[in-house]
């Protein structure tokens, strides 16, 4: 059987994968915004609020996975 400390560290490592996935999400948000802004520069200002909402959502999920990993390691 697996030791409890080993299981905690394994779970923390799996939770840390969410940080890398969040960075991919942030990159996709900005890439799609730039793609749309270059196609239609007149609509870029109207979509900037949605850009920051998408960025904040993706970053929140990354921070949440980081907090879960830290809690698993130290708690």
N, C-alpha and C positions, 0 to 999 in steps of 0.2 A: 504494500500500500504506500501511498504518497504521504510524506511528512506534511504537517500543516503549514510550516514556513515555506516549504517548496511550492505548495499549492498557492499560497499568497503571492509569491514572486512570479509564478507562472501567470496568474490572473492579472497581475500588474503589467506584465509584459504584453499580454493580449489587449489590455485596456490602452496601453500606449500606442498601439497600432492606430487607434482613432485619431491621434495627433497628426500622423502622416496623411491619413485620409482627409482630415480637415484642411490640410495645406493644399491638397489636390483640389478640393472644393473651392477654396478661395481663388486659386489660379483659374479655375473654370469660370467663376463669377466675373472676374476682371477680363478674361479673354473674350467672353461673350459680350460684355459691355463694349469693349473696344471694337469688336467686330461690328456690332450694331451701330456704334457711333461713327465708324468710318464709312459705313454704307449710307447712313442718313444723319449727317452732322446736325441738322436742325432739330432733331428729336433727342439729342444727347442730353441736353439740359433737363428735359422733362423726366428722363429715366435715371438721373443721378441719385435720386432718393431711393429708388429700388436697388441700385447698386450697393448702397451702404446697408440696406436691410439684408440683402443677400450675404454681404461680407460679414455682418454681425452674426447672422444665423450660423454660418459655417464656422466662424471663429468660436462661437459659444459652444458648439458641439466638440470642438477640439479642446477647449479649456475644460469642459466637463469630463472628457476622457482622461485628461491629465490629472484632474482632482481625484477621480476614481482610482487611478494608478497610485497616486501619492497616499491616499487613504489605505489602500491595500498593503502598501509597503510599511507604513508607520503605525497603523492602527491594529 
